[in-house]
Amino acid sequence: MNVTASVSSWVYVVAALGMPAVVVLAALIPALRSHRLSAARAISAGSVPSGGRG
């Protein structure tokens, strides 16, 4: 039994353009948030251990 799956070419185009768009959006959200902080607050916020158990 020979079964093959066929994928349309538009799926490859959407994947090739969509994955970088997802990466850009994932990086843009924290970048916009950190843009509002001063450099000293951003450094201290990134180096302070989070509260709670761990």
Secondary structure, DSSP 8 states (H G I E B T S, - for coil): --------HHHHHHHHHHHHHHHHHHHHHHHHHHHTS-HHHHHHHHHS--SS--
